[in-house]
């Protein structure tokens, strides 16, 4: 892909709540590294950040109602358009942010199939260093995304560390390699019909209408009161 062709869409999701937010800062550092590497590989890139904190009330309402509000729906559509993701969450009491989890609970299970994603977490103590791998990796495995092998974590003492900078660079290189190789598109394309899709979902090619429903199954006949 040359610089004049379709750009790579990179979307960052941050669940930070403070101002300034170290969770957002880590995501921004990772995004900068990814954008730099993509441009070095000859790719154009566009970036977008989804901040979950400002839409927290709507996320909660959407969970209760089962229907995403307009702002939440817009954020989900931005995820659907992404070629790669960077997700960043604060850690509370040895677990990822409830707000972060609630937002992704609203995402169609098939929205992120084979989508490259970089996992990141921040905390006030290095005791939480494994949360990105212990909590985020299983979540995105369930969503059938492709997490980069290297995850990111930052406690207060990590921000000035050269090791943190090196880890961010390594994770960025891994994410870029997944994007440039096109492995995600190949996996999703080759196996798309083998996945279970959300009816009327946001995932590409998952859109279905009433015309797709088989009304002649045993279950549908029973629903109509037939034997």
mmCIF file of the C-alpha atoms, coordinates in Angstrom:
data_MODEL
# 
_entry.id   MODEL 
# 
loop_
_atom_site.group_PDB 
_atom_site.id 
_atom_site.type_symbol 
_atom_site.label_atom_id 
_atom_site.label_alt_id 
_atom_site.label_comp_id 
_atom_site.label_asym_id 
_atom_site.label_entity_id 
_atom_site.label_seq_id 
_atom_site.pdbx_PDB_ins_code 
_atom_site.Cartn_x 
_atom_site.Cartn_y 
_atom_site.Cartn_z 
_atom_site.occupancy 
_atom_site.B_iso_or_equiv 
_atom_site.pdbx_formal_charge 
_atom_site.auth_seq_id 
_atom_site.auth_comp_id 
_atom_site.auth_asym_id 
_atom_site.auth_atom_id 
_atom_site.pdbx_PDB_model_num 
ATOM 1   C CA . UNK A 1 1   ? 0.000   0.000   0.000  1.00 0.00 ? 1   UNK A CA 1 
ATOM 2   C CA . UNK A 1 2   ? 1.422   3.347   -0.993 1.00 0.00 ? 2   UNK A CA 1 
ATOM 3   C CA . UNK A 1 3   ? 0.923   6.681   0.681  1.00 0.00 ? 3   UNK A CA 1 
ATOM 4   C CA . UNK A 1 4   ? -1.807  7.578   -1.785 1.00 0.00 ? 4   UNK A CA 1 
ATOM 5   C CA . UNK A 1 5   ? -3.979  4.545   -1.029 1.00 0.00 ? 5   UNK A CA 1 
ATOM 6   C CA . UNK A 1 6   ? -6.564  3.851   1.648  1.00 0.00 ? 6   UNK A CA 1 
ATOM 7   C CA . UNK A 1 7   ? -5.142  4.802   5.060  1.00 0.00 ? 7   UNK A CA 1 
ATOM 8   C CA . UNK A 1 8   ? -4.925  2.505   8.042  1.00 0.00 ? 8   UNK A CA 1 
ATOM 9   C CA . UNK A 1 9   ? -7.554  3.440   10.631 1.00 0.00 ? 9   UNK A CA 1 
ATOM 10  C CA . UNK A 1 10  ? -6.085  3.245   14.138 1.00 0.00 ? 10  UNK A CA 1 
ATOM 11  C CA . UNK A 1 11  ? -8.559  3.607   17.025 1.00 0.00 ? 11  UNK A CA 1 
ATOM 12  C CA . UNK A 1 12  ? -7.515  4.058   20.654 1.00 0.00 ? 12  UNK A CA 1 
ATOM 13  C CA . UNK A 1 13  ? -9.904  3.280   23.507 1.00 0.00 ? 13  UNK A CA 1 
ATOM 14  C CA . UNK A 1 14  ? -9.070  4.793   26.898 1.00 0.00 ? 14  UNK A CA 1 
ATOM 15  C CA . UNK A 1 15  ? -10.980 4.219   30.136 1.00 0.00 ? 15  UNK A CA 1 
ATOM 16  C CA . UNK A 1 16  ? -8.977  6.721   32.165 1.00 0.00 ? 16  UNK A CA 1 
ATOM 17  C CA . UNK A 1 17  ? -11.013 8.952   34.481 1.00 0.00 ? 17  UNK A CA 1 
ATOM 18  C CA . UNK A 1 18  ? -8.496  11.391  35.953 1.00 0.00 ? 18  UNK A CA 1 
ATOM 19  C CA . UNK A 1 19  ? -7.206  14.604  34.379 1.00 0.00 ? 19  UNK A CA 1 
ATOM 20  C CA . UNK A 1 20  ? -4.537  14.206  33.213 1.00 0.00 ? 20  UNK A CA 1 
ATOM 21  C CA . UNK A 1 21  ? -5.046  10.471  32.786 1.00 0.00 ? 21  UNK A CA 1 
ATOM 22  C CA . UNK A 1 22  ? -2.019  8.175   32.886 1.00 0.00 ? 22  UNK A CA 1 
ATOM 23  C CA . UNK A 1 23  ? -4.196  5.595   31.112 1.00 0.00 ? 23  UNK A CA 1 
ATOM 24  C CA . UNK A 1 24  ? -4.682  8.009   28.216 1.00 0.00 ? 24  UNK A CA 1 
ATOM 25  C CA . UNK A 1 25  ? -0.990  8.979   28.340 1.00 0.00 ? 25  UNK A CA 1 
ATOM 26  C CA . UNK A 1 26  ? 0.090   5.351   27.906 1.00 0.00 ? 26  UNK A CA 1 
ATOM 27  C CA . UNK A 1 27  ? -2.365  4.899   25.042 1.00 0.00 ? 27  UNK A CA 1 
ATOM 28  C CA . UNK A 1 28  ? -1.087  8.075   23.386 1.00 0.00 ? 28  UNK A CA 1 
ATOM 29  C CA . UNK A 1 29  ? 2.538   6.961   23.657 1.00 0.00 ? 29  UNK A CA 1 
ATOM 30  C CA . UNK A 1 30  ? 1.648   3.623   22.112 1.00 0.00 ? 30  UNK A CA 1 
ATOM 31  C CA . UNK A 1 31  ? -0.371  5.305   19.345 1.00 0.00 ? 31  UNK A CA 1 
ATOM 32  C CA . UNK A 1 32  ? 2.507   7.648   18.527 1.00 0.00 ? 32  UNK A CA 1 
ATOM 33  C CA . UNK A 1 33  ? 4.872   4.684   18.208 1.00 0.00 ? 33  UNK A CA 1 
ATOM 34  C CA . UNK A 1 34  ? 2.410   2.761   16.019 1.00 0.00 ? 34  UNK A CA 1 
ATOM 35  C CA . UNK A 1 35  ? 1.778   5.749   13.736 1.00 0.00 ? 35  UNK A CA 1 
ATOM 36  C CA . UNK A 1 36  ? 5.521   6.308   13.379 1.00 0.00 ? 36  UNK A CA 1 
ATOM 37  C CA . UNK A 1 37  ? 6.127   2.677   12.400 1.00 0.00 ? 37  UNK A CA 1 
ATOM 38  C CA . UNK A 1 38  ? 3.193   2.598   9.984  1.00 0.00 ? 38  UNK A CA 1 
ATOM 39  C CA . UNK A 1 39  ? 4.435   5.718   8.205  1.00 0.00 ? 39  UNK A CA 1 
ATOM 40  C CA . UNK A 1 40  ? 7.936   4.250   8.024  1.00 0.00 ? 40  UNK A CA 1 
ATOM 41  C CA . UNK A 1 41  ? 6.398   1.241   6.261  1.00 0.00 ? 41  UNK A CA 1 
ATOM 42  C CA . UNK A 1 42  ? 4.814   3.548   3.673  1.00 0.00 ? 42  UNK A CA 1 
ATOM 43  C CA . UNK A 1 43  ? 1.295   3.570   5.069  1.00 0.00 ? 43  UNK A CA 1 
ATOM 44  C CA . UNK A 1 44  ? -0.969  6.526   5.548  1.00 0.00 ? 44  UNK A CA 1 
ATOM 45  C CA . UNK A 1 45  ? -2.728  6.397   8.898  1.00 0.00 ? 45  UNK A CA 1 
ATOM 46  C CA . UNK A 1 46  ? -5.685  8.114   10.530 1.00 0.00 ? 46  UNK A CA 1 
ATOM 47  C CA . UNK A 1 47  ? -6.200  8.084   14.296 1.00 0.00 ? 47  UNK A CA 1 
ATOM 48  C CA . UNK A 1 48  ? -9.197  8.428   16.552 1.00 0.00 ? 48  UNK A CA 1 
ATOM 49  C CA . UNK A 1 49  ? -9.534  8.174   20.331 1.00 0.00 ? 49  UNK A CA 1 
ATOM 50  C CA . UNK A 1 50  ? -12.620 6.963   22.172 1.00 0.00 ? 50  UNK A CA 1 
ATOM 51  C CA . UNK A 1 51  ? -12.693 8.280   25.737 1.00 0.00 ? 51  UNK A CA 1 
ATOM 52  C CA . UNK A 1 52  ? -15.146 6.157   27.727 1.00 0.00 ? 52  UNK A CA 1 
ATOM 53  C CA . UNK A 1 53  ? -15.361 8.339   30.868 1.00 0.00 ? 53  UNK A CA 1 
ATOM 54  C CA . UNK A 1 54  ? -17.409 11.160  29.249 1.00 0.00 ? 54  UNK A CA 1 
ATOM 55  C CA . UNK A 1 55  ? -20.021 8.635   28.039 1.00 0.00 ? 55  UNK A CA 1 
ATOM 56  C CA . UNK A 1 56  ? -20.080 6.562   31.250 1.00 0.00 ? 56  UNK A CA 1 
ATOM 57  C CA . UNK A 1 57  ? -23.716 7.383   32.064 1.00 0.00 ? 57  UNK A CA 1 
ATOM 58  C CA . UNK A 1 58  ? -24.826 6.406   28.575 1.00 0.00 ? 58  UNK A CA 1 
ATOM 59  C CA . UNK A 1 59  ? -22.806 3.184   28.770 1.00 0.00 ? 59  UNK A CA 1 
ATOM 60  C CA . UNK A 1 60  ? -24.665 2.280   31.981 1.00 0.00 ? 60  UNK A CA 1 
ATOM 61  C CA . UNK A 1 61  ? -28.049 3.164   30.471 1.00 0.00 ? 61  UNK A CA 1 
ATOM 62  C CA . UNK A 1 62  ? -27.235 1.120   27.378 1.00 0.00 ? 62  UNK A CA 1 
ATOM 63  C CA . UNK A 1 63  ? -26.378 -1.912  29.497 1.00 0.00 ? 63  UNK A CA 1 
ATOM 64  C CA . UNK A 1 64  ? -29.673 -1.671  31.372 1.00 0.00 ? 64  UNK A CA 1 
ATOM 65  C CA . UNK A 1 65  ? -31.828 -1.040  28.304 1.00 0.00 ? 65  UNK A CA 1 
ATOM 66  C CA . UNK A 1 66  ? -29.951 -3.368  25.986 1.00 0.00 ? 66  UNK A CA 1 
ATOM 67  C CA . UNK A 1 67  ? -30.012 -0.645  23.330 1.00 0.00 ? 67  UNK A CA 1 
ATOM 68  C CA . UNK A 1 68  ? -26.876 1.479   22.804 1.00 0.00 ? 68  UNK A CA 1 
ATOM 69  C CA . UNK A 1 69  ? -27.485 5.229   22.991 1.00 0.00 ? 69  UNK A CA 1 
ATOM 70  C CA . UNK A 1 70  ? -26.486 7.443   20.095 1.00 0.00 ? 70  UNK A CA 1 
ATOM 71  C CA . UNK A 1 71  ? -23.033 8.335   21.441 1.00 0.00 ? 71  UNK A CA 1 
ATOM 72  C CA . UNK A 1 72  ? -22.244 4.758   22.412 1.00 0.00 ? 72  UNK A CA 1 
ATOM 73  C CA . UNK A 1 73  ? -23.463 3.551   19.021 1.00 0.00 ? 73  UNK A CA 1 
ATOM 74  C CA . UNK A 1 74  ? -21.172 6.047   17.304 1.00 0.00 ? 74  UNK A CA 1 
ATOM 75  C CA . UNK A 1 75  ? -18.219 4.743   19.338 1.00 0.00 ? 75  UNK A CA 1 
ATOM 76  C CA . UNK A 1 76  ? -19.089 1.149   18.405 1.00 0.00 ? 76  UNK A CA 1 
ATOM 77  C CA . UNK A 1 77  ? -19.242 2.125   14.730 1.00 0.00 ? 77  UNK A CA 1 
ATOM 78  C CA . UNK A 1 78  ? -15.785 3.678   15.061 1.00 0.00 ? 78  UNK A CA 1 
ATOM 79  C CA . UNK A 1 79  ? -14.520 0.336   16.394 1.00 0.00 ? 79  UNK A CA 1 
ATOM 80  C CA . UNK A 1 80  ? -16.145 -1.406  13.440 1.00 0.00 ? 80  UNK A CA 1 
ATOM 81  C CA . UNK A 1 81  ? -14.209 0.839   11.020 1.00 0.00 ? 81  UNK A CA 1 
ATOM 82  C CA . UNK A 1 82  ? -10.846 0.308   12.754 1.00 0.00 ? 82  UNK A CA 1 
ATOM 83  C CA . UNK A 1 83  ? -8.019  -1.621  11.125 1.00 0.00 ? 83  UNK A CA 1 
ATOM 84  C CA . UNK A 1 84  ? -6.229  -1.850  14.476 1.00 0.00 ? 84  UNK A CA 1 
ATOM 85  C CA . UNK A 1 85  ? -6.940  -0.966  18.099 1.00 0.00 ? 85  UNK A CA 1 
ATOM 86  C CA . UNK A 1 86  ? -5.044  0.222   21.134 1.00 0.00 ? 86  UNK A CA 1 
ATOM 87  C CA . UNK A 1 87  ? -7.028  -0.371  24.335 1.00 0.00 ? 87  UNK A CA 1 
ATOM 88  C CA . UNK A 1 88  ? -5.963  1.074   27.671 1.00 0.00 ? 88  UNK A CA 1 
ATOM 89  C CA . UNK A 1 89  ? -7.560  0.648   31.086 1.00 0.00 ? 89  UNK A CA 1 
ATOM 90  C CA . UNK A 1 90  ? -6.757  1.614   34.657 1.00 0.00 ? 90  UNK A CA 1 
ATOM 91  C CA . UNK A 1 91  ? -6.513  -1.204  37.196 1.00 0.00 ? 91  UNK A CA 1 
ATOM 92  C CA . UNK A 1 92  ? -8.569  -1.164  40.383 1.00 0.00 ? 92  UNK A CA 1 
ATOM 93  C CA . UNK A 1 93  ? -8.226  -3.831  43.094 1.00 0.00 ? 93  UNK A CA 1 
ATOM 94  C CA . UNK A 1 94  ? -6.385  -6.276  40.831 1.00 0.00 ? 94  UNK A CA 1 
ATOM 95  C CA . UNK A 1 95  ? -8.918  -5.997  38.008 1.00 0.00 ? 95  UNK A CA 1 
ATOM 96  C CA . UNK A 1 96  ? -9.581  -3.938  34.895 1.00 0.00 ? 96  UNK A CA 1 
ATOM 97  C CA . UNK A 1 97  ? -11.881 -0.929  35.076 1.00 0.00 ? 97  UNK A CA 1 
ATOM 98  C CA . UNK A 1 98  ? -15.578 -1.777  35.345 1.00 0.00 ? 98  UNK A CA 1 
ATOM 99  C CA . UNK A 1 99  ? -16.271 1.090   32.942 1.00 0.00 ? 99  UNK A CA 1 
ATOM 100 C CA . UNK A 1 100 ? -13.899 -0.411  30.376 1.00 0.00 ? 100 UNK A CA 1 
ATOM 101 C CA . UNK A 1 101 ? -15.521 -3.847  30.711 1.00 0.00 ? 101 UNK A CA 1 
ATOM 102 C CA . UNK A 1 102 ? -19.032 -2.382  30.537 1.00 0.00 ? 102 UNK A CA 1 
ATOM 103 C CA . UNK A 1 103 ? -18.241 -0.614  27.273 1.00 0.00 ? 103 UNK A CA 1 
ATOM 104 C CA . UNK A 1 104 ? -16.928 -3.777  25.657 1.00 0.00 ? 104 UNK A CA 1 
ATOM 105 C CA . UNK A 1 105 ? -19.918 -5.707  26.997 1.00 0.00 ? 105 UNK A CA 1 
ATOM 106 C CA . UNK A 1 106 ? -21.944 -3.588  24.552 1.00 0.00 ? 106 UNK A CA 1 
ATOM 107 C CA . UNK A 1 107 ? -19.776 -4.566  21.575 1.00 0.00 ? 107 UNK A CA 1 
ATOM 108 C CA . UNK A 1 108 ? -21.057 -7.294  19.249 1.00 0.00 ? 108 UNK A CA 1 
ATOM 109 C CA . UNK A 1 109 ? -19.189 -10.552 19.823 1.00 0.00 ? 109 UNK A CA 1 
ATOM 110 C CA . UNK A 1 110 ? -18.237 -10.645 16.132 1.00 0.00 ? 110 UNK A CA 1 
ATOM 111 C CA . UNK A 1 111 ? -17.270 -6.993  15.726 1.00 0.00 ? 111 UNK A CA 1 
ATOM 112 C CA . UNK A 1 112 ? -13.541 -7.469  16.303 1.00 0.00 ? 112 UNK A CA 1 
ATOM 113 C CA . UNK A 1 113 ? -12.924 -10.847 14.689 1.00 0.00 ? 113 UNK A CA 1 
ATOM 114 C CA . UNK A 1 114 ? -9.210  -11.085 13.740 1.00 0.00 ? 114 UNK A CA 1 
ATOM 115 C CA . UNK A 1 115 ? -8.684  -7.377  14.482 1.00 0.00 ? 115 UNK A CA 1 
ATOM 116 C CA . UNK A 1 116 ? -5.122  -6.573  15.653 1.00 0.00 ? 116 UNK A CA 1 
ATOM 117 C CA . UNK A 1 117 ? -5.153  -5.000  19.123 1.00 0.00 ? 117 UNK A CA 1 
ATOM 118 C CA . UNK A 1 118 ? -2.501  -3.688  21.502 1.00 0.00 ? 118 UNK A CA 1 
ATOM 119 C CA . UNK A 1 119 ? -3.334  -4.206  25.196 1.00 0.00 ? 119 UNK A CA 1 
ATOM 120 C CA . UNK A 1 120 ? -2.361  -1.634  27.845 1.00 0.00 ? 120 UNK A CA 1 
ATOM 121 C CA . UNK A 1 121 ? -3.054  -1.029  31.520 1.00 0.00 ? 121 UNK A CA 1 
ATOM 122 C CA . UNK A 1 122 ? -1.961  1.423   34.212 1.00 0.00 ? 122 UNK A CA 1 
ATOM 123 C CA . UNK A 1 123 ? -2.014  1.191   37.998 1.00 0.00 ? 123 UNK A CA 1 
ATOM 124 C CA . UNK A 1 124 ? -0.665  2.791   41.136 1.00 0.00 ? 124 UNK A CA 1 
ATOM 125 C CA . UNK A 1 125 ? 1.414   -0.251  42.025 1.00 0.00 ? 125 UNK A CA 1 
ATOM 126 C CA . UNK A 1 126 ? 3.602   -2.729  40.138 1.00 0.00 ? 126 UNK A CA 1 
ATOM 127 C CA . UNK A 1 127 ? 1.663   -5.481  41.951 1.00 0.00 ? 127 UNK A CA 1 
ATOM 128 C CA . UNK A 1 128 ? -0.891  -5.169  39.108 1.00 0.00 ? 128 UNK A CA 1 
ATOM 129 C CA . UNK A 1 129 ? 1.612   -5.723  36.310 1.00 0.00 ? 129 UNK A CA 1 
ATOM 130 C CA . UNK A 1 130 ? 0.009   -8.954  35.077 1.00 0.00 ? 130 UNK A CA 1 
ATOM 131 C CA . UNK A 1 131 ? -3.531  -7.595  34.764 1.00 0.00 ? 131 UNK A CA 1 
ATOM 132 C CA . UNK A 1 132 ? -3.152  -6.731  31.070 1.00 0.00 ? 132 UNK A CA 1 
ATOM 133 C CA . UNK A 1 133 ? -2.341  -10.355 30.285 1.00 0.00 ? 133 UNK A CA 1 
ATOM 134 C CA . UNK A 1 134 ? -4.532  -11.995 32.938 1.00 0.00 ? 134 UNK A CA 1 
ATOM 135 C CA . UNK A 1 135 ? -7.674  -9.919  32.259 1.00 0.00 ? 135 UNK A CA 1 
ATOM 136 C CA . UNK A 1 136 ? -7.454  -8.068  28.946 1.00 0.00 ? 136 UNK A CA 1 
ATOM 137 C CA . UNK A 1 137 ? -6.022  -10.931 26.890 1.00 0.00 ? 137 UNK A CA 1 
ATOM 138 C CA . UNK A 1 138 ? -8.848  -13.383 27.739 1.00 0.00 ? 138 UNK A CA 1 
ATOM 139 C CA . UNK A 1 139 ? -11.447 -10.685 27.015 1.00 0.00 ? 139 UNK A CA 1 
ATOM 140 C CA . UNK A 1 140 ? -10.102 -10.011 23.540 1.00 0.00 ? 140 UNK A CA 1 
ATOM 141 C CA . UNK A 1 141 ? -9.548  -13.716 22.933 1.00 0.00 ? 141 UNK A CA 1 
ATOM 142 C CA . UNK A 1 142 ? -13.279 -14.158 23.565 1.00 0.00 ? 142 UNK A CA 1 
ATOM 143 C CA . UNK A 1 143 ? -13.960 -11.374 21.059 1.00 0.00 ? 143 UNK A CA 1 
ATOM 144 C CA . UNK A 1 144 ? -11.677 -13.293 18.635 1.00 0.00 ? 144 UNK A CA 1 
ATOM 145 C CA . UNK A 1 145 ? -9.372  -10.335 18.120 1.00 0.00 ? 145 UNK A CA 1 
ATOM 146 C CA . UNK A 1 146 ? -5.616  -10.796 17.626 1.00 0.00 ? 146 UNK A CA 1 
ATOM 147 C CA . UNK A 1 147 ? -3.727  -9.220  20.548 1.00 0.00 ? 147 UNK A CA 1 
ATOM 148 C CA . UNK A 1 148 ? -0.098  -8.269  19.947 1.00 0.00 ? 148 UNK A CA 1 
ATOM 149 C CA . UNK A 1 149 ? 2.249   -10.608 21.883 1.00 0.00 ? 149 UNK A CA 1 
ATOM 150 C CA . UNK A 1 150 ? 3.628   -7.753  23.997 1.00 0.00 ? 150 UNK A CA 1 
ATOM 151 C CA . UNK A 1 151 ? 1.235   -5.990  26.368 1.00 0.00 ? 151 UNK A CA 1 
ATOM 152 C CA . UNK A 1 152 ? 1.922   -2.673  28.104 1.00 0.00 ? 152 UNK A CA 1 
ATOM 153 C CA . UNK A 1 153 ? 1.759   -1.789  31.790 1.00 0.00 ? 153 UNK A CA 1 
ATOM 154 C CA . UNK A 1 154 ? 2.835   1.323   33.624 1.00 0.00 ? 154 UNK A CA 1 
ATOM 155 C CA . UNK A 1 155 ? 2.998   2.053   37.351 1.00 0.00 ? 155 UNK A CA 1 
ATOM 156 C CA . UNK A 1 156 ? 4.242   5.476   38.582 1.00 0.00 ? 156 UNK A CA 1 
ATOM 157 C CA . UNK A 1 157 ? 7.898   4.398   38.627 1.00 0.00 ? 157 UNK A CA 1 
ATOM 158 C CA . UNK A 1 158 ? 7.721   3.146   35.028 1.00 0.00 ? 158 UNK A CA 1 
ATOM 159 C CA . UNK A 1 159 ? 7.136   6.441   33.245 1.00 0.00 ? 159 UNK A CA 1 
ATOM 160 C CA . UNK A 1 160 ? 10.786  7.505   33.157 1.00 0.00 ? 160 UNK A CA 1 
ATOM 161 C CA . UNK A 1 161 ? 12.096  4.009   32.531 1.00 0.00 ? 161 UNK A CA 1 
ATOM 162 C CA . UNK A 1 162 ? 13.947  3.208   29.333 1.00 0.00 ? 162 UNK A CA 1 
ATOM 163 C CA . UNK A 1 163 ? 12.560  -0.323  29.621 1.00 0.00 ? 163 UNK A CA 1 
ATOM 164 C CA . UNK A 1 164 ? 9.018   1.053   29.300 1.00 0.00 ? 164 UNK A CA 1 
ATOM 165 C CA . UNK A 1 165 ? 9.981   2.978   26.169 1.00 0.00 ? 165 UNK A CA 1 
ATOM 166 C CA . UNK A 1 166 ? 11.565  -0.139  24.679 1.00 0.00 ? 166 UNK A CA 1 
ATOM 167 C CA . UNK A 1 167 ? 8.476   -2.215  25.503 1.00 0.00 ? 167 UNK A CA 1 
ATOM 168 C CA . UNK A 1 168 ? 6.183   0.354   23.855 1.00 0.00 ? 168 UNK A CA 1 
ATOM 169 C CA . UNK A 1 169 ? 8.356   0.269   20.744 1.00 0.00 ? 169 UNK A CA 1 
ATOM 170 C CA . UNK A 1 170 ? 8.301   -3.535  20.656 1.00 0.00 ? 170 UNK A CA 1 
ATOM 171 C CA . UNK A 1 171 ? 4.525   -3.683  21.080 1.00 0.00 ? 171 UNK A CA 1 
ATOM 172 C CA . UNK A 1 172 ? 4.082   -1.060  18.362 1.00 0.00 ? 172 UNK A CA 1 
ATOM 173 C CA . UNK A 1 173 ? 6.275   -3.035  15.957 1.00 0.00 ? 173 UNK A CA 1 
ATOM 174 C CA . UNK A 1 174 ? 4.222   -6.161  16.635 1.00 0.00 ? 174 UNK A CA 1 
ATOM 175 C CA . UNK A 1 175 ? 0.922   -4.385  16.015 1.00 0.00 ? 175 UNK A CA 1 
ATOM 176 C CA . UNK A 1 176 ? 2.232   -2.850  12.807 1.00 0.00 ? 176 UNK A CA 1 
ATOM 177 C CA . UNK A 1 177 ? 3.473   -6.255  11.627 1.00 0.00 ? 177 UNK A CA 1 
ATOM 178 C CA . UNK A 1 178 ? -0.024  -7.682  12.131 1.00 0.00 ? 178 UNK A CA 1 
ATOM 179 C CA . UNK A 1 179 ? -1.601  -4.783  10.227 1.00 0.00 ? 179 UNK A CA 1 
ATOM 180 C CA . UNK A 1 180 ? 0.886   -4.743  7.349  1.00 0.00 ? 180 UNK A CA 1 
ATOM 181 C CA . UNK A 1 181 ? 0.775   -8.523  6.870  1.00 0.00 ? 181 UNK A CA 1 
ATOM 182 C CA . UNK A 1 182 ? -3.001  -8.456  6.421  1.00 0.00 ? 182 UNK A CA 1 
ATOM 183 C CA . UNK A 1 183 ? -3.268  -11.652 8.454  1.00 0.00 ? 183 UNK A CA 1 
ATOM 184 C CA . UNK A 1 184 ? -6.401  -10.419 10.226 1.00 0.00 ? 184 UNK A CA 1 
ATOM 185 C CA . UNK A 1 185 ? -8.234  -9.720  6.968  1.00 0.00 ? 185 UNK A CA 1 
ATOM 186 C CA . UNK A 1 186 ? -7.212  -13.132 5.652  1.00 0.00 ? 186 UNK A CA 1 
ATOM 187 C CA . UNK A 1 187 ? -8.392  -14.957 8.782  1.00 0.00 ? 187 UNK A CA 1 
ATOM 188 C CA . UNK A 1 188 ? -11.699 -13.097 8.947  1.00 0.00 ? 188 UNK A CA 1 
ATOM 189 C CA . UNK A 1 189 ? -12.319 -13.429 5.236  1.00 0.00 ? 189 UNK A CA 1 
ATOM 190 C CA . UNK A 1 190 ? -11.481 -17.123 5.006  1.00 0.00 ? 190 UNK A CA 1 
ATOM 191 C CA . UNK A 1 191 ? -13.540 -18.144 8.010  1.00 0.00 ? 191 UNK A CA 1 
ATOM 192 C CA . UNK A 1 192 ? -16.289 -15.531 8.089  1.00 0.00 ? 192 UNK A CA 1 
ATOM 193 C CA . UNK A 1 193 ? -19.187 -17.902 7.433  1.00 0.00 ? 193 UNK A CA 1 
ATOM 194 C CA . UNK A 1 194 ? -17.951 -20.255 10.119 1.00 0.00 ? 194 UNK A CA 1 
ATOM 195 C CA . UNK A 1 195 ? -18.425 -17.671 12.873 1.00 0.00 ? 195 UNK A CA 1 
ATOM 196 C CA . UNK A 1 196 ? -21.657 -17.002 14.733 1.00 0.00 ? 196 UNK A CA 1 
ATOM 197 C CA . UNK A 1 197 ? -22.742 -13.442 13.982 1.00 0.00 ? 197 UNK A CA 1 
ATOM 198 C CA . UNK A 1 198 ? -24.943 -10.958 15.779 1.00 0.00 ? 198 UNK A CA 1 
ATOM 199 C CA . UNK A 1 199 ? -28.252 -10.395 14.007 1.00 0.00 ? 199 UNK A CA 1 
ATOM 200 C CA . UNK A 1 200 ? -28.211 -6.875  12.585 1.00 0.00 ? 200 UNK A CA 1 
ATOM 201 C CA . UNK A 1 201 ? -24.795 -6.312  14.159 1.00 0.00 ? 201 UNK A CA 1 
ATOM 202 C CA . UNK A 1 202 ? -22.175 -3.694  13.418 1.00 0.00 ? 202 UNK A CA 1 
ATOM 203 C CA . UNK A 1 203 ? -19.519 -6.071  12.116 1.00 0.00 ? 203 UNK A CA 1 
ATOM 204 C CA . UNK A 1 204 ? -18.648 -5.860  8.434  1.00 0.00 ? 204 UNK A CA 1 
ATOM 205 C CA . UNK A 1 205 ? -20.793 -8.338  6.465  1.00 0.00 ? 205 UNK A CA 1 
ATOM 206 C CA . UNK A 1 206 ? -22.743 -9.226  9.619  1.00 0.00 ? 206 UNK A CA 1 
ATOM 207 C CA . UNK A 1 207 ? -25.700 -7.057  8.658  1.00 0.00 ? 207 UNK A CA 1 
ATOM 208 C CA . UNK A 1 208 ? -28.794 -9.213  8.343  1.00 0.00 ? 208 UNK A CA 1 
ATOM 209 C CA . UNK A 1 209 ? -32.465 -8.449  7.774  1.00 0.00 ? 209 UNK A CA 1 
ATOM 210 C CA . UNK A 1 210 ? -35.761 -10.216 8.342  1.00 0.00 ? 210 UNK A CA 1 
ATOM 211 C CA . UNK A 1 211 ? -35.335 -11.707 4.877  1.00 0.00 ? 211 UNK A CA 1 
ATOM 212 C CA . UNK A 1 212 ? -32.407 -13.763 6.197  1.00 0.00 ? 212 UNK A CA 1 
ATOM 213 C CA . UNK A 1 213 ? -34.568 -15.569 8.761  1.00 0.00 ? 213 UNK A CA 1 
ATOM 214 C CA . UNK A 1 214 ? -35.515 -19.148 7.885  1.00 0.00 ? 214 UNK A CA 1 
ATOM 215 C CA . UNK A 1 215 ? -39.194 -19.300 8.798  1.00 0.00 ? 215 UNK A CA 1 
ATOM 216 C CA . UNK A 1 216 ? -39.465 -22.977 7.931  1.00 0.00 ? 216 UNK A CA 1 
ATOM 217 C CA . UNK A 1 217 ? -37.426 -24.407 10.804 1.00 0.00 ? 217 UNK A CA 1 
ATOM 218 C CA . UNK A 1 218 ? -39.060 -26.550 13.495 1.00 0.00 ? 218 UNK A CA 1 
ATOM 219 C CA . UNK A 1 219 ? -38.486 -23.810 16.061 1.00 0.00 ? 219 UNK A CA 1 
ATOM 220 C CA . UNK A 1 220 ? -40.114 -21.122 13.915 1.00 0.00 ? 220 UNK A CA 1 
ATOM 221 C CA . UNK A 1 221 ? -43.103 -23.352 13.201 1.00 0.00 ? 221 UNK A CA 1 
ATOM 222 C CA . UNK A 1 222 ? -43.559 -23.885 16.927 1.00 0.00 ? 222 UNK A CA 1 
ATOM 223 C CA . UNK A 1 223 ? -43.334 -20.126 17.444 1.00 0.00 ? 223 UNK A CA 1 
ATOM 224 C CA . UNK A 1 224 ? -46.224 -19.758 14.983 1.00 0.00 ? 224 UNK A CA 1 
ATOM 225 C CA . UNK A 1 225 ? -48.289 -22.268 16.969 1.00 0.00 ? 225 UNK A CA 1 
ATOM 226 C CA . UNK A 1 226 ? -47.905 -25.063 14.443 1.00 0.00 ? 226 UNK A CA 1 
ATOM 227 C CA . UNK A 1 227 ? -47.078 -28.648 15.301 1.00 0.00 ? 227 UNK A CA 1 
# 
